[in-house]
C-alpha cells in the first residue's frame, strides 16, 4: 500500500480530486485530498504562499503521515516544493502533474508568460478582494479543452476565487528541487494547452527536477474532470516505487 496525498491547483479544493482518488483507493492505496489554506470557500483570501505551504505541511504532521507520495497539480507544485523543503522526512516521492517547479526566490508569476501576469493583475484590481478568477473563455479553450461544453460549464461553476498573494509571493527554499534528495516524477498531459507551447510545462519546468520519472498521458490541464480514471492510472505509474 502506498500513501498518496493529492494537492490541488488554483481555484480548486481537495473535493475536486475525489473522483481521481477513488480508483487509487480501489487499487488498495490510501489517498488524502486536503484543501490548501485560502482555497476553501469561506477561507480568508489574504493568505500568502507560506501560509499555503504550512497548511499542507501541518496536514501531514497532524495525520502523522510518512513515506508519502505527495502530488501537486499546477499551482500545487509551488506548495509541494515548499512542503518537501520543510518536511522531507515525511515524503517518499514528489509527483508534479502539469505543475510549477520553482527554484528558490521564484514566484508562480515568474514562471508564466507576461500576459498571464497582466491578466491576473487586471482581474485582481477589478475584483478588489485579494483574489483572481479565470474568465470562462480561457477555462473553456485552454484549461479544459478536452471537455464537452456541459462539463466545462459545470466544472467552472464550482471553482472558487484564488488568493492572488500566493501567486505573487516568492518561495523560500533551502535547496532547489533538483538538489532535493527525494525521488521525483512529472506527469505531463499531452493535450494541456493552459500555457502557450513556447512556455510548455514539459520539458521547460520538468527539467528543473534533475533526475525524474516522466509519465505522459492524454488529457487537458483539467483531466481530473474529464477522465479521472486515466489520471489515477498516471498517478499510480508516477508513484509506484
C-alpha positions as CSV (number, residue, x, y, z in Angstrom):
1,X,0.0,0.0,0.0
2,X,1.2,3.5,-0.9
3,X,0.0,6.7,0.8
4,X,-0.9,9.4,-1.7
5,X,-1.5,13.0,-0.8
6,X,-3.1,14.8,-3.8
7,X,-2.7,18.6,-3.7
8,X,-5.0,20.6,-6.0
9,X,-4.3,23.6,-8.1
10,X,-5.6,27.2,-8.1
11,X,-9.4,27.8,-7.9
12,X,-9.9,24.2,-6.7
13,X,-10.3,22.4,-3.4
14,X,-9.5,18.8,-2.5
15,X,-13.0,17.8,-3.2
16,X,-12.4,18.1,-6.9
17,X,-9.8,15.3,-6.7
18,X,-12.0,12.8,-5.0
19,X,-13.1,11.2,-8.4
20,X,-9.4,10.6,-9.1
21,X,-8.7,9.3,-5.6
22,X,-11.5,6.7,-5.8
23,X,-9.7,4.3,-8.3
24,X,-6.4,4.7,-6.5
25,X,-8.2,3.6,-3.3
26,X,-9.8,0.8,-5.1
27,X,-6.3,-0.4,-6.1
28,X,-5.5,-0.8,-2.4
29,X,-3.8,2.5,-1.6
30,X,-4.5,5.3,1.0
31,X,-5.4,8.7,-0.5
32,X,-5.7,12.1,1.1
33,X,-7.1,15.1,-0.7
34,X,-6.5,18.1,1.6
35,X,-7.5,21.7,0.7
36,X,-4.8,24.3,0.7
37,X,-5.3,27.3,3.0
38,X,-7.0,30.1,1.2
39,X,-8.8,27.8,-1.3
40,X,-11.8,26.5,0.7
41,X,-14.9,28.6,0.4
42,X,-15.0,30.9,3.4
43,X,-11.2,31.0,3.9
44,X,-9.5,34.3,4.3
45,X,-8.2,35.3,0.9
46,X,-5.3,37.4,2.2
47,X,-3.1,34.3,2.8
48,X,0.3,34.1,1.1
49,X,2.3,31.3,-0.3
50,X,4.0,30.5,3.0
51,X,0.6,30.1,4.6
52,X,-0.4,27.7,1.8
53,X,2.7,25.6,2.2
54,X,2.3,25.5,6.0
55,X,-1.3,24.2,5.7
56,X,-0.2,21.1,3.8
57,X,2.9,20.5,6.0
58,X,0.6,20.8,9.0
59,X,-1.8,18.3,7.4
60,X,0.9,15.7,7.1
61,X,2.0,16.3,10.7
62,X,-1.5,16.3,12.1
63,X,-2.3,13.0,10.4
64,X,1.2,11.5,11.2
65,X,1.7,10.8,7.5
66,X,5.1,9.4,6.5
67,X,6.6,7.7,3.4
68,X,4.1,9.8,1.4
69,X,3.8,10.2,-2.4
70,X,3.0,13.9,-2.5
71,X,1.4,15.1,-5.7
72,X,0.8,18.7,-6.7
73,X,-1.2,20.0,-9.7
74,X,-0.4,23.3,-11.3
75,X,-0.2,25.9,-8.5
76,X,0.1,22.9,-6.2
77,X,3.6,22.4,-7.5
78,X,4.6,25.5,-5.7
79,X,3.1,24.2,-2.5
80,X,4.6,20.7,-2.6
81,X,8.0,22.0,-3.3
82,X,7.8,24.1,-0.2
83,X,6.5,21.2,1.9
84,X,9.3,19.0,0.7
85,X,11.8,21.6,1.7
86,X,10.3,21.9,5.2
87,X,9.4,18.2,5.9
88,X,11.5,16.0,3.6
89,X,11.4,13.2,6.2
90,X,7.7,12.6,5.5
91,X,8.0,12.3,1.7
92,X,9.0,9.3,-0.4
93,X,8.4,10.8,-3.8
94,X,7.2,14.2,-5.2
95,X,4.9,14.0,-8.2
96,X,4.3,17.1,-10.3
97,X,1.2,16.9,-12.5
98,X,1.5,19.7,-15.1
99,X,2.7,21.7,-12.2
100,X,5.0,24.6,-11.5
101,X,8.5,23.8,-10.3
102,X,10.1,26.8,-8.5
103,X,13.6,27.4,-7.6
104,X,14.5,29.4,-4.5
105,X,13.3,33.0,-4.9
106,X,10.8,32.3,-7.7
107,X,7.1,33.0,-7.7
108,X,4.4,31.5,-9.8
109,X,4.2,34.8,-11.7
110,X,7.9,34.3,-12.6
111,X,7.0,31.0,-14.3
112,X,4.1,32.1,-16.6
113,X,4.1,34.4,-19.7
114,X,3.9,38.1,-19.0
115,X,0.3,38.3,-20.5
116,X,-0.8,35.9,-17.7
117,X,0.7,38.2,-15.1
118,X,-1.0,41.2,-16.6
119,X,-4.4,39.3,-16.7
120,X,-4.1,38.3,-13.1
121,X,-3.2,41.8,-12.0
122,X,-6.1,43.3,-14.0
123,X,-8.6,40.8,-12.7
124,X,-7.4,41.2,-9.1
125,X,-7.6,45.0,-9.4
126,X,-11.1,44.8,-10.8
127,X,-12.3,42.5,-8.1
128,X,-10.7,44.4,-5.3
129,X,-11.0,41.4,-2.8
130,X,-7.4,40.0,-2.9
131,X,-8.5,37.3,-5.4
132,X,-8.2,36.3,-9.0
133,X,-10.5,34.2,-11.2
134,X,-10.2,32.8,-14.7
135,X,-12.5,34.2,-17.4
136,X,-14.7,31.4,-18.7
137,X,-13.4,31.6,-22.3
138,X,-9.8,30.9,-21.1
139,X,-11.1,28.0,-18.9
140,X,-13.0,26.5,-21.9
141,X,-10.5,26.9,-24.6
142,X,-7.1,26.1,-22.9
143,X,-7.7,24.6,-19.5
144,X,-10.4,22.1,-20.2
145,X,-10.2,21.8,-24.0
146,X,-10.9,18.1,-24.0
147,X,-14.4,18.5,-22.4
148,X,-17.8,18.9,-23.8
149,X,-19.5,22.3,-23.1
150,X,-21.7,20.9,-20.3
151,X,-18.7,19.5,-18.4
152,X,-16.8,22.8,-19.0
153,X,-19.7,24.8,-17.6
154,X,-20.4,22.6,-14.6
155,X,-16.7,22.4,-13.6
156,X,-16.3,26.2,-14.0
157,X,-19.3,26.8,-11.7
158,X,-17.6,25.0,-8.8
159,X,-14.3,26.9,-9.0
160,X,-13.6,29.5,-6.3
161,X,-11.6,32.7,-6.2
162,X,-7.9,32.2,-5.6
163,X,-5.8,34.3,-3.2
164,X,-3.6,36.5,-5.5
165,X,-0.9,36.9,-2.9
166,X,0.0,33.2,-3.3
167,X,0.9,33.6,-7.0
168,X,2.9,36.8,-6.3
169,X,4.9,35.6,-3.3
170,X,8.4,34.3,-4.0
171,X,9.2,30.9,-2.4
172,X,12.0,30.5,0.1
173,X,13.8,27.1,-0.2
174,X,16.9,25.7,1.4
175,X,17.5,23.6,-1.7
176,X,16.2,23.8,-5.2
177,X,14.1,20.8,-6.4
178,X,17.0,19.3,-8.5
179,X,19.1,19.2,-5.3
180,X,16.5,17.7,-3.1
181,X,17.3,14.1,-2.0
182,X,13.7,12.9,-2.8
183,X,12.6,10.9,-5.8
184,X,10.5,12.9,-8.3
185,X,8.1,12.2,-11.1
186,X,6.4,14.5,-13.7
187,X,3.0,13.8,-15.2
188,X,2.6,15.6,-18.5
189,X,-0.9,15.7,-20.0
190,X,-0.2,15.9,-23.7
191,X,-3.3,17.9,-24.6
192,X,-2.6,20.6,-21.9
193,X,-2.6,24.0,-23.6
194,X,-3.1,26.1,-20.5
195,X,0.3,27.5,-21.0
196,X,1.5,28.6,-24.5
197,X,3.6,26.0,-26.3
198,X,6.7,28.1,-26.1
199,X,6.1,28.1,-22.3
200,X,5.2,24.4,-22.2
201,X,5.1,22.5,-18.9
202,X,7.3,19.8,-20.2
203,X,10.3,20.0,-20.6
204,X,10.6,23.6,-19.6
205,X,9.6,23.0,-15.9
206,X,10.1,19.3,-15.6
207,X,13.8,19.6,-16.4
208,X,14.2,21.7,-13.2
209,X,13.7,18.5,-11.2
210,X,17.1,17.0,-12.1
211,X,16.6,13.2,-12.2
212,X,12.9,12.4,-12.6
213,X,10.4,9.8,-13.9
214,X,8.3,11.1,-16.8
215,X,4.7,9.8,-17.2
216,X,2.8,11.1,-20.2
217,X,-0.9,10.7,-20.7
218,X,-3.6,12.2,-23.0
219,X,-5.7,14.9,-21.5
220,X,-6.1,18.6,-20.8
221,X,-4.9,20.6,-17.8
222,X,-8.2,19.6,-16.1
223,X,-8.3,15.9,-16.9
224,X,-9.5,15.4,-13.3
225,X,-12.9,16.5,-14.5
226,X,-12.8,14.8,-17.9
227,X,-11.1,11.5,-17.3
228,X,-10.3,10.9,-13.6
229,X,-9.7,7.2,-14.1
230,X,-7.0,7.9,-16.7
231,X,-5.4,10.4,-14.3
232,X,-5.5,7.9,-11.5
233,X,-3.6,5.4,-13.6
234,X,-0.9,8.0,-14.4
235,X,-0.6,8.9,-10.7
236,X,-0.1,5.3,-9.8
237,X,2.5,4.9,-12.5
238,X,4.3,8.0,-11.3
239,X,4.3,6.9,-7.6
240,X,4.7,3.1,-8.0
241,X,8.2,2.9,-6.3
